[in-house]
Amino acid sequence: MQSQEKHQESTVVLILVMFTSFITPFIGSAINLALPMIAHEFGLNAITMSWVTMAFLLSSAVFLVPLGKLADIFGRKRVFLTGNVVLALASLLAVFAPNGATLIALRVVQGIGSAMMFATGIALITSVFPPNARGRAIGMNVTAVYVGLSAAPVLGGLMIDALGWRSLFYIPALLGIPAVIAAILTIKGEWAEAKGEKFDILGSGIFIVSMCALMYGFSKLPSTVAIALTVVGLLGLALFVKLQMKLEYPVFNVSLFRVNRLFALSNLAALINYATTFAITFVLSLYLQYIKGLSAREAGLLLVIQPLVMAVIASWSGRLSDKHDPRILASAGMGVIAVGLALLIPISNETAVSYIGVVLGLLGLGFGMFSSPNTNAIMGSVEKRYIGLASGTVATMRLVGQMLSMGIATMVIHVFIGTGTINASNHKQFILSASVTFAIFVALSVLGVWASLARGGKNGNQA
């Protein structure tokens, strides 16, 4: 009977985490399709427009590590459910945002709520599933992420065209609270392996401020102020690492990166992978609407190819990683991504829409091969008491990678277009900025393949 109850609880945890894993990427991806409409309504330029996306990523990234530690101390379920409530309330308020500044501020709050879920979701799955079933469960969760990404271009595009961009926030606003109530009634357990430990407030503060300075400064390069902020951010993170190595209860166990090769290089591979892939949708969404003249719905129907292929491949690769070396699967995936990105470099006014579709399918194949095995390798490389930290680290790598990806794309657009709006007079410059962005991503992908191969086999040893 007890075994049956554990099975039911693990099933409910998986369903709830999958639900939230669907909602967050759905909004994150769909909002890219809505950017031209939001920019028109609020009079935003190309750089400010990108912050509708980046504000969410930045707040999620900077709060992930502290919230992951808090979840280990006070309970992962508690923090996870609180995140659902915060996201739902912020989404409700976003429906009525009167201007761009308010919308960006609410995206920051949404990011905090999502950080609570990102920091605990994979940790909850790892806590309730045994090692021999963990890869399958993680694969199903990753599939939920990709289903959200797949639904965003189609459902999101239809909603934007029919009901306006504000309709994107209806789903988390209406479904978030019922999901929390259902979880409270069905999930009885709580997981807090670090209960009783002190929370490092000073370290958390330094980490948050440093990450904000680094990410904001990076996105505004190459101005003098941006360079200064980027340097301040890097110095702050160096100070953070130095302080963490001296504490008995650090908010982030830096030593894991020094002594655990598999953990360190798997996280580096994840960081690079997301840095090369996330802004693809952002750039191609603008290209398809501004250059090719497609509507949000039409652009969405094309962009759905990538996440659809991801969703199909991720579940399969997750199961495969329970039996075979995740390093090989993930490295092969990164190689496929590099090829797909290289095919986007010669993009132009005359590039056929069908060509874009084929390349998106190839990118989806590569990303689906990489993500589940790499996550399984990270979560399987640490002791149980570090599961929350590992989950938070995985999510941090993802969000910092996504932020870097957007930062690179925004920086390149800023270099070629400046702070003006995208219009017929600068279409040529925009296309050139897209080509340069994809070339940078190809170079990063090659580095990612090295990081993925260099970590060794399942135990971090060279295979």
N, C-alpha and C positions, 0 to 999 in steps of 0.2 A: 504493500500500500504506500509506504514511504517513497519507494522508487517511482511509483506512478505519480505521486504528488510532485516529486522533483522534476519529472519529465514534463508535467503540465506547467510548472513554474518556468522551466527553461523555454518551453514553447511560447508562453505569454511574453516573456522577456524578449525573445527573438522577434515576435510580431510587433511589439511596441517599438523596439529599436529600429526595425525595418520601416515602420510607419514614419518615424521622425527622420529616418535616413532618406525617405522619399520626399518629404515636404521641403526640407532645406535646400537641396539641389534644384528642386522644381522652381522655387522662387529665384534662386541665384542665377539659373540659366535663362528663365523666362524674362527676367528683368533686362537682360542684354537686348532682347528683341524689342523691348519697350523704350529703350534709351532715346531713339530719334523722336518718339512722341512726347516723352517727358521733357527732353531738351527744347522742343518747340513750345510746349505749354508754359514752361518756367523760364524760357530764354537762356538756356545754359550753353556755354561753349564746349568744345570737344574735351577739354581737360576736366572742367567741372562735371560734365556728364559722366565721365568715367568714375567719379567719386561716389555716384549712386551705387555702383558695384563695389568699389574699393573700401568704402566706409564699413560695410558689413564684414569684409574679409579682414580688415585691420583690427577691428574690435574683437572678432572671433579669435584671431591669432594671438593678440597680446594677453587675453584673459584665460586662454586654454591651460597653460602650465599651472598658474595659481589655483584655478578651479579644479584641475585634476587632482592636485594635492589635497584641497579641501574635501573633495569627494572621498579620497582614501581615509581621511580623518573622521568625517561626519556621516558618511554613507553615500554610496554611489547612486542608489535609487532616489534618495532625497534630492540630491543635486540635479539628477536627470529630470525628475518630474518638475522641479522648480523652473528649469530651463524651458520646458514645454509651456508653462504658464507665461513666462516672460515673453517668449516668442509670439504667443497668441495675442497678448495684450498690445504689444508693439505693432503687430500686423493690423490689428483693429484700428489703432490710431493712424497708421500709415494710409488707410483708406481715405482719411479726411485731411491729409497733408495739404496746407494752403500754398506752400512754396517749396523751392528746391532745398533750401537750408533745413527746413523742418523735416523733409523726407530723408535727407542725408543723416540728420540727427537720430531719427527713428530707425534707420538702417544700422546705426551704431548699437542701439538698444537690442535690435533683433540679433545682432552679432553676439552680444553678451549672452542672450538666451541660448543661441545655437552653440556657443562655447561650452555651456553647461552640459549640453547633450553630446557634443563631439568628444568632450573629455571623458565621458563615462560610458558611452554606447558600446564600443568594442570591449571595454573592461567588463561591463555587465555580461556580455556574451561569453567572454573568456572565463568569467567566474562561474557560470552555470553549465557550461559544456565541457566534457572531458577532452583531453588532447586529441584522441582519435576521431572526434566529431567536430572539432573546432574549425578546421579549414572549411568544411561544408557549411557551417553556420555563418562564418565570416563571408564566404562566397555568396550566400543568400542575401546577407546584409549589403554587400557591395552591389549585388544585382538590384536591390531596392534603390540604391543611389542612382544607378544607371537607368532604371525605369522612370525615376523622377526626372532625370536628365532627358530621357526619351519623350516623356509626356510634355515637358516644358515647351519645346518648339511647336508641337501640334496643338495641345490643349491651350498652352499659353498664347500661341499665335492667334487661335480662334477667339479666346477671351479678350485679347487686346483689340482685335479688329471689331468685335461685336459690342463689348462692354467698356472698353478703355483700359488703360494700364492699371488703374486702381483695383480692378477686379482680381488681379494676381494675388492680392493679400486676403481675399475672402476665405480661401481654403484653410490656412493656418489659424485664422481668427475664429472660424466656426468649428474646426475639428480638434484644436489643441486641448481645450479644457475637457471635453468628453473623454479623450484618450487618457488624460491624467486620472480622471475619476475611475475609469475602467482598470487602470494599473493599480491604484490604491486598493481596490476591492479584490483583486486577483493575485497580486504579488505580495507574499507575506514576508519574504526574506529581506535582509539588508546586508550589504557588503562594505566593510570598513576595516581593512587589514591594518591600517596605520592609526587606529583609534587610540587616543591618549597622547599622540605626538604633538609637539608645539608647531604652530603654523608660523612660517617665516614671513612676517609682514614687511620688513625692510627689503629683503631680497625680492619679494613680489613687486614692491613699488619700483625698485630699480629696473626690474625686468620690463614692467609695463611701460614706463617712461622711455626706456632705451629702445624698445621695439617700436613705439609710436614715432620717435625721432628718426629711426632708421628707415622704416617703411614710408613715412610721409616724405622724408628727404629724398629717398631713392626715386619716388614717383615724380618728383619735381626737378630732377636733374635735367640739364647741367648748370642751373643757376648757382650763384655763389652761396646763397642761403641754403639751398638744397645740399650742396657739398658739405657745408658746416654741420647741418643736421645729421647727415649720413655718418660723418666722422664721429659726432657726439654719440650717436646710437651705437656704433661699433665699440667705442671706448666704454660706454655704459655696460654693454653685454660682456666685455672682457672683465670689468669690475664685478659683475654679477657672478661670472664663472669662478673668479678668485674667492669671493665670499662663500659661495656654495660649497667649495671644497674644504672649508674650515668648519662648517656647521655639523652638529650631530644629526639634526633633522632638517636637511635642506628642502626647499620647495621643489628643487629639481636636482636629482642625483646625477651630477656631472660625471662621477666616476664610472657610471655605466658605459659611457662613451669611450673611456680610456681602457677599460678591462674587457669589454664585450665587443669584439670586432664585428660579429654578425649584427648586433643591435646597431652599432654606429654606422656601418656602411649601408645597411638596409634603409636606415633613416635618411642617409645622404642620397641614396638612389631615389627614394620617395620625393624628397625635396626637389631634386633636379627634374624628375618626371613631371611633377605638377607645374614647375616653373616653365616647362616647355610646351605644355598642352592647354592650360586653362584659358589663356587669352585667345586661343584659336577661334572659339565661338564668338568672342567679343569682336575680333577683327573681321571675321567673315560675315557676321551679322551686319556690320556697318557697310562692308563691301557689297553684299547682296542687295541692301536697301538703297544705299546712296549711288553706287556705280551701276548695278544691274537693274535697278528700278523695281525690285520685287517688294510686295507688301510684307508686313510682319508675319502674316499667316503663310505666305508662299516661301519666305526665307526659313520659317520654322519647319516646314515640311521637308526642306532639303537638309537642314542642320540636324534633323532627328536621326539621320542615318548613322552618325557616329555613336551616340549613346545607345541606339538600338543594338548595334553590333557589340558594343561593350557589355550590355546586359546579358546577351546570349553567351558570350565567351567567359565573362567573369565567374559565373557559377561553375562552369566546367573546369576552369583553371584552378579555382579554389579547391574542388574535390581532388584534382590531380596533384595539388601541392601537399595533400595529406600522405601521398604515396611516393612522390618523387621530389628531387632537389628543387626547392623554390627558386634557387639562384639561376638555374638554366632557363626556367619558364619566364622569369622576370626579365632576364637579360635579352632573351629573344624578343620579348614584347617591346623593350626599349629600342632594339634594332629596327623593328618594323615601324615604330613611331618616327625614327630618324629618316627613314625612306619616305614616309608620307609627308613629313614636313619639307623635305627637299623638293618634292613634287609641287609644293605650293609656292616656291620661290619665284618661278617665272609668271606668276599671276598678272593679268592685264585686263584692259577693257574687253578684249575679244575672247577671253577664256570662257569656254563653254560651261554652262551650269552642270551638265552631265559629268564633266571632268572633275569639278568640285565634289560632286556626289561620290565618285569612285574613290577619291583621295580621303574623304571623310570616313568611308567604310574601312579603308586600310588603317587609318588612325584609330578607329574604334577597335579593330582587331588587336593592334599593338597594346593599347591601353588595357583592354580586357585581359590580355595575357599577363600583364605586369602586376596589376593592382592587388588581386586576391592573394597570389603566392607571396608577394612582398610583405603584405600585412600579416599573413600567417607566420612568416619567418620572424618578424619583429616580435609578435605576441608570444611566440614559442621560445624566444631566446632569453626570457627573464623569469625570475622567481615569482611566486604568487603575490608576495607583498609589493612587488613593483608593477603589477598589472595595470593599476590606475595610472601610474607614471608613464608606462609604455603606451597606453591608450591615448593619453594626453599628448605624448610626443608624436605619435603617428598623426594625430589630428593637427598638431602644430606644424609639422613638416608639410602637410597637405595645404594648410591655409597660408603659411608663409610662402610656400611655393607658388600658390595661386596669386598671392599678393605680388611676388616678384615678377610673375608672368604678366600681370596687369601693369606693373610698374615699368617693365621693359617696353611693352606695347605703347603705353602712354608717353613714355620718354621719347620714343622714336617718332611718334605722331607729333609731339611737341617740337621736336627738332625740325621736322619737315613742314609742318603747318602753322606752328606757333599756337597762340591762344584763341584763334578765330574759330568760327563754325565750319563744318565740312559743307562745301557747296561746289557748284560746277566749275568755279575758277581754280580750285585746288584739288580736283579729282586726281590729276596726274601725280601730284605730290603725295596724296593719300595712298595711292596704289604703290608708289615707291616705298613709302613707310611700311606698308604691309609686307613687301618683299624682303626688306631689311630685317624686319621682326622675325619672319620665318627663318631667315639665314642664321640669326643669332640662336634661335631655338634648335636648329640642326646641330650647331656646335655644342650646345649644352647637352643634347641627347647623346652625343658621342661620349662625353664625360660621364653621363649617367650609365651607359653600358659598362664602362670601366669600373665604376663604383659597385655595380651589381655583380660583376664577375669577381672582383677583388675580395669580396667578403668571405669567399669559401663556401663549403657545404653547409649542411643543416646545423652543425655545431660550430660553425665559423672557421673550420679547417679547410685548407685547399683540397678540392676534390681531385 
